[in-house]
């Protein structure tokens, strides 16, 4: 059985007593910082840096080879009315829209649980 998250990750004393939705926001940030502090030991010596990069390089190389092999095995499909050309502005617009939407869906839930709710509560307390 593992210890509760509050005991495993060192957090500032003030964040444990923060009431309301700001507590989630603070714990979210503290957890990310604790993970980054825990990974700091990897980068202290040049040998450790080189050793840490070996699995990354191997995995990246294997991924590139797997994608290249998959693409080489595909047959060429003739251009039809349903084909989306990649050299047009519509492709660029769809790609950018996809990146923005996925990014928003990644970060908006965390914002909704912390700062946005806190701001709405502040406005409600002021009577707006």
N, C-alpha and C positions, 0 to 999 in steps of 0.2 A: 504494500500500500504506500502511495506517495503522499508527501506532505501537501497541504493546500497551497494553491498558487501564491497566496499572500505571504507564505513562509519561504517559498523557494526563490522568489524574486525580490531583491532588496528595493524598497520604494521609499521615497521621502515620507517623513512622518505626517506631514500635512495632507498627503493624498489619501491616507487611510481614514481621515476624519471628515473628508469633503462630503457634504450631503448632496443628494439629488443626482441628476444626470451627469454632472461634471465629474463625478466619481468614476464613471465608466471611461470617460475621455482620459482622465489622469491615469487610470490603470492600463489603458490601451497604450499610452505613451511610455509608461514605466516598464511595461512588459517588453516593448520593442527595444528600449534602451538596455534592459537587462540582458536580452539576447545578444545585442551588439557588444556589450561589455564582456560577455562570456566568450564570444568569438575572438576577442582581442588577443588572446594568448597565441593564436596561430601565426600572427604577423610579427613576432618579436625578433626573430633571427632570419637571415637570408636562407638558411637551410630549410627552416620550417616553411617559408614562403614557397620555395621551390618544390618541396614535398607536397604542399597543399595544392599546387597547380597541376601536378601530374594527373590525378584522377579527373580534374576538370578538362584537361587537354585530351585525355583518352576518350572521355564521354563525348566531347564536342566532335572529335575526329570520327568516331563511330557513327554519330548522328548524321554528319555530313555524308559519309559513305552510304549509309542506309537510304537517305533521301535521294542521293545521286543514283543509286541502283534502282530504286523504285521508279524514278523518272525515266531512266534508260529503258526499263522494261515496258513502259506504256507505249501504246501504238498512237500514231498521229491521227487526230480526229479532224475531219474537214470542217471548215468554217461554215456555220449555218446561221439562221436568224436568231437562235437561242444562245449564240456564243457572245461572251462579253470580252471585247478587246481590251487589252491592258495598256494601250497607248493613248487612251482618250481621257478627257477631263472627267467624264462620268465615273470612270473607274477610280480615279484619284479621289473624287468627292465621296464615293461609297466607302473607300478604304479609310479615309479620314473620319467619316461619320462612325464607322465601326470602332475605330480606336477610341474616339471620344466617348461613345456609348459604353463600351466595356470599361473604360477608365472611370466613368461616372458610377457605373454599377458596382465598382470595386470600393470606391471611397465614400459615396453618399450614405450607405447604411451606418458607417462609423460616425460620420458627421451628424446624422439624424439622432443617434443615441447620446450625443454629447453636446457640443456647442449650439446646435440649432434648437434643441429642446430647451436648453438653458436660456437662450435668448427669448424664446417664446414665453417661458415662465416669467422672465424679467418684465416683458411687455405686459403680461397679464397682471402682474403685481402693481405696475404703474397705472393700470386702468385704461390702457389703450385698446 
